[in-house]
Amino acid sequence: MKYNRCGKSGLLISAISLGLWHNFGNASVLSNQKEMVLEAFNLGITNFDLANNYGPPPGSAEENFGRILHEELLSHRDEMLVSTKAGYYMWPGPYGDWGSRKYLLSSLDQSLKRMKLDYVDIFYSHRPDLNTPIEETMGALDTVVKQGKALYVGISNYTVEQTLEASKILKRLGTPCLIHQPKYSMFNRWIEAGLQDVLDSEGIGSIAFCPLAQGQLTNKYFDGIPKDSRVETSGVFLKEDDITENKVNIARKLNDIAVERGQSLAQMALTWVLRKNRVTSALIGASRVSQIIENVEALKKLDFSDNELLSIDEILAHEN
Ligand SMILES: NC(=O)c1ccc[n+]([C@@H]2O[C@H](COP(=O)([O-])OP(=O)(O)OC[C@H]3O[C@@H](n4cnc5c(N)ncnc54)[C@H](OP(=O)(O)O)[C@@H]3O)[C@@H](O)[C@H]2O)c1
């Protein structure tokens, strides 16, 4: 495993992190969840990314991860980063959603109870809230660190301007923003238009979510939609309609470059996200152990030639 420094902090994060958004709720087999978490840790993945609402049902991914941690990995707690977030709908009424101090502080208390932990390593504001002063949301992040309930804080899905504002406030409060968690992959390059420069200048690290575009940047959909794919097993955030002929054709062309590099398409997609050290960690999801093994192997070939990058850009120019 490779460990990258997160922004200008003292914290090193594994270049690949494991996210528990899908396949870790109560609807998924616990023994498979356990195997995936244990194999990830064995391969050197230190960062496990959760959120209050991961499941289904919401909260169950934290409960299941807490159970696995306590049964199998407790003696390794200090070798791991446990991350969680609040910002999306979690409970009814005005205090279970968005970015108020009331919501963030009570949500983290609930997350800690579900995972049976005293603290998390990283606590995120999961999304910006235009109806709450950003000072209030950042103040809540500062409070959780001062309470000892989180070691570091981060933000997710914040725009360039919101990131700059959040960072200035957090610096003033004495709790610098450790990390930004944006969506980033060959199919979604929005962070290249300004956010990466702001993160560099503010000394903030980044962890790219959905680096495989939920499986679209793998060879998975080359021959139709498999029964055991996310489109079939969940179908909520990745639907049949998303698997267009154009997307599959582009993925096939990218796959040709990956094969020439001696990688699978999934491996090249992860390497691409991590290229030139501009992203601290690629945050993958997985439905089975073999995917985690394959994805971590990507780190064996991290360099790209200028020609390869140019060819990838040309192929992606036909994406819509
Ligand atoms: N901050 C936010 O707002 C936000 C939003 C979304 C996600 N996230 C975080 O990002 C994490 C990752 O998101 P994601 O799961 O969408 O990431 P992803 O890595 O883009 O997609 C993961 C999915 O791709 C398939 N896959 C993975 N490796 C493969 C391989 N080698 N070959 C073939 N298929 C492979 C699997 O789907 P199959 O089921 O089809 O096998 C797997 O579940 C989440 O768990 C969460 O922690 C954060």
The ligand as a Tripos MOL2 file, in Angstrom:
@<TRIPOS>MOLECULE
LIG
   48    52     1     0     0
SMALL
NO_CHARGES

@<TRIPOS>ATOM
      1 N1        -19.6570   12.0990    0.0110 N.am      1 LIG1
      2 C1        -20.6350   11.6830   -0.7630 C.2       1 LIG1
      3 O1        -21.6150   12.3870   -1.0250 O.2       1 LIG1
      4 C2        -20.5430   10.2800   -1.3280 C.ar      1 LIG1
      5 C3        -21.4310    9.8520   -2.3290 C.ar      1 LIG1
      6 C4        -21.2670    8.5600   -2.8430 C.ar      1 LIG1
      7 C5        -20.2720    7.7400   -2.3630 C.ar      1 LIG1
      8 N2        -19.4410    8.1700   -1.3660 N.ar      1 LIG1
      9 C6        -18.3890    7.3170   -0.7980 C.3       1 LIG1
     10 O2        -17.6420    6.7560   -1.8610 O.3       1 LIG1
     11 C7        -17.6050    5.3370   -1.7100 C.3       1 LIG1
     12 C8        -17.4460    4.6710   -3.0340 C.3       1 LIG1
     13 O3        -18.5650    4.9390   -3.8630 O.3       1 LIG1
     14 P1        -18.9410    3.8600   -4.9610 P.3       1 LIG1
     15 O4        -19.2160    2.5550   -4.2730 O.co2     1 LIG1
     16 O5        -19.9760    4.4140   -5.8490 O.co2     1 LIG1
     17 O6        -17.5280    3.7800   -5.7240 O.3       1 LIG1
     18 P2        -17.0070    3.1180   -7.0460 P.3       1 LIG1
     19 O7        -15.6750    2.5790   -6.6550 O.co2     1 LIG1
     20 O8        -17.1020    4.0910   -8.1580 O.co2     1 LIG1
     21 O9        -17.9980    1.9030   -7.3870 O.3       1 LIG1
     22 C9        -17.9590    0.7440   -6.6210 C.3       1 LIG1
     23 C10       -18.7230   -0.3590   -7.3110 C.3       1 LIG1
     24 O10       -18.1180   -0.6930   -8.5610 O.3       1 LIG1
     25 C11       -18.0790   -2.1110   -8.7240 C.3       1 LIG1
     26 N3        -16.6720   -2.5270   -8.7130 N.ar      1 LIG1
     27 C12       -15.6880   -2.1740   -7.8330 C.ar      1 LIG1
     28 N4        -14.5070   -2.7040   -8.1790 N.ar      1 LIG1
     29 C13       -14.7410   -3.4230   -9.3140 C.ar      1 LIG1
     30 C14       -13.9180   -4.2030  -10.1380 C.ar      1 LIG1
     31 N5        -12.6050   -4.3330   -9.8990 N.pl3     1 LIG1
     32 N6        -14.4890   -4.8090  -11.2190 N.ar      1 LIG1
     33 C15       -15.7800   -4.6760  -11.4950 C.ar      1 LIG1
     34 N7        -16.6440   -3.9450  -10.7210 N.ar      1 LIG1
     35 C16       -16.1040   -3.3260   -9.6520 C.ar      1 LIG1
     36 C17       -18.8770   -2.6850   -7.5680 C.3       1 LIG1
     37 O11       -20.2530   -2.7030   -7.9460 O.3       1 LIG1
     38 P3        -21.1070   -4.0410   -8.1800 P.3       1 LIG1
     39 O12       -22.0970   -4.0710   -7.0730 O.co2     1 LIG1
     40 O13       -21.7590   -3.7910   -9.4880 O.co2     1 LIG1
     41 O14       -20.1740   -5.2190   -8.1600 O.co2     1 LIG1
     42 C18       -18.6830   -1.6390   -6.4910 C.3       1 LIG1
     43 O15       -19.6500   -1.6640   -5.4910 O.3       1 LIG1
     44 C19       -18.9010    5.0230   -0.9700 C.3       1 LIG1
     45 O16       -18.8790    3.7720   -0.3300 O.3       1 LIG1
     46 C20       -18.9420    6.1600    0.0080 C.3       1 LIG1
     47 O17       -18.0800    5.8780    1.0990 O.3       1 LIG1
     48 C21       -19.5660    9.4360   -0.8570 C.ar      1 LIG1
@<TRIPOS>BOND
     1     1     2 1
     2     2     3 2
     3     2     4 1
     4     4     5 ar
     5     4    48 ar
     6     5     6 ar
     7     6     7 ar
     8     7     8 ar
     9     8     9 1
    10     8    48 ar
    11     9    10 1
    12     9    46 1
    13    10    11 1
    14    11    12 1
    15    11    44 1
    16    12    13 1
    17    13    14 1
    18    14    15 2
    19    14    16 1
    20    14    17 1
    21    17    18 1
    22    18    19 2
    23    18    20 1
    24    18    21 1
    25    21    22 1
    26    22    23 1
    27    23    24 1
    28    23    42 1
    29    24    25 1
    30    25    26 1
    31    25    36 1
    32    26    27 ar
    33    26    35 ar
    34    27    28 ar
    35    28    29 ar
    36    29    30 ar
    37    29    35 ar
    38    30    31 1
    39    30    32 ar
    40    32    33 ar
    41    33    34 ar
    42    34    35 ar
    43    36    37 1
    44    36    42 1
    45    37    38 1
    46    38    39 2
    47    38    40 1
    48    38    41 1
    49    42    43 1
    50    44    45 1
    51    44    46 1
    52    46    47 1
@<TRIPOS>SUBSTRUCTURE
     1 LIG1         1 GROUP 0 **** ****
